């Protein structure tokens, strides 16, 4: 089992043809460094595919996921990045509206 302490989401789209080295270079450019036990998530322009780079402290892992129907819920490109909770990351991978989980899902007026 790979330990993941923090999950980062890159907002701007990425070319899904990128391999391990190109994806790692993108992590360093966007996030400053690839930290041990962190995962970095990227999507293509249409948000139908995601790519996750994970650093396990010894090496790096690269995983991809493609939806056969629909799109991943992705923020509007703007050059920033976000951190996700475990619950949000699980919803994202399933294609669910992860932004509604946590504090954003709180109803505080009627």
RAHU-V721434 format. One line per field, one symbol per residue. ss: DSSP state (a for helix, b for strand, c for the rest). burial: + if it has 24 or more other C-alpha atoms within 12 Angstrom, else -. A space follows every 10 residues. Layout:
BEGIN
ss=???
burial=???
END
This chain:
BEGIN
ss=cccccbbbbb ccccccccca aaaaaaaaaa accccccbbb bbbcccccbb bbbbbccccb bbbbbbcccc cccccccccc bbbbcaaaaa aaaacccaaa caaaaccccc
burial=---+-+++++ ++++-+-+-- --++-++--+ +--++--+++ ++++-+++++ +++++----+ +++++----- +++++----- ++-++--++- -++-+--++- ----------
END
